[in-house]
Amino acid sequence: MKLLKLAILALLVFTTSSFTTPNKLDDGYSVGDKATDFELKNVDGTTVSLADYKDAKGFLVIFTCNSCPYANAYEDRILSLNDKYESKGVPVIAINPNNPKIQPKDSFENMKKRAAEKQYTFPYLFDEKQEVFPAYGAKRTPHCFLLEKTPNGNIVKYIGAIDDNYQDADAVEVKYVENAIDAMLAGQKIDIQNTKAIGCSIKV
């Protein structure tokens, strides 16, 4: 009887610790963390990783998709961000994290069509195994992660929304991503390092 009680107690301790121990993969990255590189299929059929960009100073990794109206509202702004900052060494790396079985509009074929229609100037990658977005901690589309390339790896500098008004680009008051990139390139402190990503939940 005593052994049975000890076994039950041990099981309870194990079960409790299993549920209360934080899972870093589920939590994703925080500002200051080193982001792991990835290799994902691009809409042009090539495989892209951050290591391919030898001269980059950083990366604006944006989890986005075809189907979400929030992502659609930000699409032109994402294009503008790449146009402005790619030449300064901070290219946009767009990643579709959605499961196309749940949302068919986000299939790889539809990704290729969307990229061609909108003339994407940045890679549009497919997180087919849905392994990259949970590692980053992306929850919405769009969800931005600004990385600074350093001798110690790609360090997360900003996480969150592109700006403070998804509905109207002309009514934006705070350009979170632009301010963060400008400060990073100038070697200055980023005043706002985290914001809430506004968008559709990622389909798993």
C-alpha positions as CSV (number, residue, x, y, z in Angstrom):
1,M,0.0,0.0,0.0
2,K,2.8,2.3,0.9
3,L,4.5,1.6,-2.4
4,L,1.3,2.4,-4.3
5,K,1.0,5.7,-2.5
6,L,4.6,6.6,-3.4
7,A,4.0,5.7,-7.0
8,I,0.8,7.8,-7.2
9,L,2.7,10.7,-5.6
10,A,5.6,10.4,-8.1
11,L,3.1,10.3,-11.0
12,L,1.4,13.5,-9.7
13,V,4.8,15.3,-9.4
14,F,5.8,14.3,-12.9
15,T,2.4,15.3,-14.4
16,T,2.4,18.7,-12.6
17,S,6.0,19.4,-13.6
18,S,5.2,18.5,-17.2
19,F,2.5,21.0,-17.4
20,T,4.2,23.8,-15.5
21,T,7.7,23.7,-17.1
22,P,7.9,26.4,-19.8
23,N,8.4,25.2,-23.3
24,K,10.7,27.5,-25.1
25,L,9.6,26.3,-28.5
26,D,6.0,27.1,-27.8
27,D,6.9,30.5,-26.3
28,G,9.1,31.4,-29.3
29,Y,11.8,34.1,-29.4
30,S,12.1,37.2,-27.2
31,V,14.0,40.4,-28.0
32,G,17.7,39.6,-27.5
33,D,17.4,35.9,-28.4
34,K,19.5,34.4,-31.3
35,A,17.2,33.2,-34.1
36,T,18.0,29.8,-35.7
37,D,18.4,29.8,-39.5
38,F,16.0,27.8,-41.7
39,E,15.8,26.4,-45.2
40,L,12.5,26.8,-46.9
41,K,11.1,26.5,-50.4
42,N,10.7,29.8,-52.3
43,V,7.9,30.4,-54.9
44,D,10.6,30.3,-57.6
45,G,11.5,26.7,-56.7
46,T,14.8,27.5,-55.0
47,T,15.6,26.9,-51.3
48,V,16.3,30.0,-49.3
49,S,18.1,30.4,-45.9
50,L,19.3,33.5,-44.1
51,A,22.9,32.3,-44.6
52,D,22.5,32.9,-48.3
53,Y,22.6,36.7,-47.7
54,K,26.3,37.2,-47.1
55,D,26.2,41.0,-47.1
56,A,23.0,41.5,-45.1
57,K,23.0,43.6,-42.0
58,G,19.8,42.1,-40.8
59,F,16.5,40.6,-41.9
60,L,12.8,41.5,-41.6
61,V,11.2,38.1,-41.3
62,I,7.4,38.5,-41.8
63,F,5.0,35.6,-41.4
64,T,2.2,36.4,-43.8
65,C,-0.2,34.6,-46.3
66,N,-2.6,35.0,-49.2
67,S,-5.8,34.5,-47.4
68,C,-5.8,36.9,-44.4
69,P,-7.4,40.3,-45.0
70,Y,-4.9,41.9,-42.6
71,A,-2.0,40.4,-44.6
72,N,-3.6,41.7,-47.7
73,A,-4.0,45.2,-46.2
74,Y,-0.3,45.3,-45.4
75,E,0.9,43.7,-48.7
76,D,1.8,47.0,-50.4
77,R,3.5,48.2,-47.2
78,I,5.6,45.0,-47.1
79,L,6.7,45.6,-50.7
80,S,7.6,49.2,-49.8
81,L,9.6,48.0,-46.8
82,N,11.7,45.7,-49.0
83,D,12.1,48.5,-51.6
84,K,13.4,50.9,-48.9
85,Y,15.6,48.6,-46.8
86,E,16.9,45.8,-49.1
87,S,19.5,48.1,-50.5
88,K,20.5,49.1,-47.0
89,G,21.1,45.5,-46.1
90,V,17.8,44.5,-44.5
91,P,15.7,42.5,-46.9
92,V,12.2,41.2,-46.3
93,I,11.9,37.4,-45.9
94,A,8.2,36.5,-46.2
95,I,7.0,33.2,-44.9
96,N,3.6,31.6,-45.3
97,P,3.0,29.5,-42.1
98,N,-0.5,28.3,-42.9
99,N,-1.7,24.7,-43.5
100,P,-3.3,24.6,-47.0
101,K,-5.5,21.7,-46.0
102,I,-7.2,24.1,-43.6
103,Q,-6.9,27.2,-45.8
104,P,-6.6,26.2,-49.5
105,K,-5.9,29.8,-50.6
106,D,-2.5,29.4,-49.0
107,S,-1.4,26.4,-51.1
108,F,2.1,26.6,-52.6
109,E,0.5,27.0,-56.1
110,N,-1.6,29.9,-54.9
111,M,1.5,31.4,-53.3
112,K,3.2,31.4,-56.7
113,K,0.3,33.0,-58.3
114,R,0.0,35.7,-55.6
115,A,3.7,36.5,-55.8
116,A,3.5,36.8,-59.6
117,E,0.4,39.0,-59.5
118,K,1.8,41.4,-57.0
119,Q,5.4,41.2,-58.4
120,Y,7.0,40.4,-55.1
121,T,10.5,41.6,-54.9
122,F,11.3,39.4,-51.9
123,P,11.3,35.7,-51.3
124,Y,8.0,34.2,-50.4
125,L,8.7,30.9,-48.5
126,F,6.5,28.0,-47.5
127,D,6.7,26.7,-44.0
128,E,5.4,23.4,-45.2
129,K,6.2,21.4,-42.1
130,Q,5.1,24.2,-39.9
131,E,8.3,24.1,-37.9
132,V,9.6,27.6,-38.3
133,F,6.7,29.7,-37.2
134,P,6.4,28.0,-33.7
135,A,10.2,28.3,-33.2
136,Y,9.8,32.1,-33.8
137,G,6.6,32.3,-31.8
138,A,4.6,33.8,-34.6
139,K,0.8,33.8,-33.8
140,R,-0.7,36.0,-36.5
141,T,-0.4,37.0,-40.1
142,P,1.3,39.3,-40.5
143,H,3.8,38.9,-37.6
144,C,7.2,40.6,-37.9
145,F,10.6,39.7,-36.5
146,L,13.5,42.1,-37.1
147,L,16.8,40.3,-36.8
148,E,20.3,41.9,-36.6
149,K,23.1,40.0,-38.2
150,T,26.0,39.9,-35.8
151,P,29.2,37.8,-35.3
152,N,27.2,35.9,-32.6
153,G,24.3,35.1,-34.9
154,N,21.0,36.7,-35.9
155,I,19.7,38.5,-32.9
156,V,16.0,39.4,-32.5
157,K,15.6,43.2,-32.1
158,Y,11.9,43.8,-32.6
159,I,8.7,41.6,-32.6
160,G,5.2,42.6,-33.5
161,A,3.2,44.7,-35.9
162,I,4.3,46.7,-38.9
163,D,2.6,49.9,-37.8
164,D,-0.3,51.2,-35.7
165,N,-3.0,51.2,-38.4
166,Y,-3.7,48.2,-40.6
167,Q,-6.8,49.8,-42.1
168,D,-5.3,52.9,-43.6
169,A,-1.7,53.4,-44.5
170,D,-2.2,57.2,-44.8
171,A,-3.4,57.3,-41.2
172,V,-0.4,55.6,-39.6
173,E,1.0,57.5,-36.7
174,V,3.8,55.1,-35.6
175,K,5.8,53.1,-38.0
176,Y,7.1,50.4,-35.6
177,V,9.1,48.4,-38.1
178,E,10.7,51.4,-39.9
179,N,11.6,53.0,-36.6
180,A,13.2,49.8,-35.4
181,I,15.2,49.2,-38.6
182,D,16.4,52.8,-38.7
183,A,17.5,52.6,-35.1
184,M,19.2,49.3,-35.6
185,L,21.1,50.5,-38.6
186,A,22.2,53.6,-36.7
187,G,23.4,51.6,-33.8
188,Q,20.9,53.2,-31.5
189,K,18.5,51.7,-29.0
190,I,15.1,50.7,-30.4
191,D,12.5,52.6,-28.3
192,I,9.6,50.2,-29.0
193,Q,10.8,46.6,-29.1
194,N,7.5,44.7,-28.8
195,T,4.0,45.4,-30.1
196,K,0.9,43.2,-30.5
197,A,0.6,41.6,-33.9
198,I,-2.8,42.3,-35.4
199,G,-4.0,39.8,-37.9
200,C,-5.5,36.3,-38.5
201,S,-4.5,33.3,-36.4
202,I,-2.1,30.9,-38.1
203,K,-3.9,27.8,-39.5
204,V,-2.4,24.6,-38.2
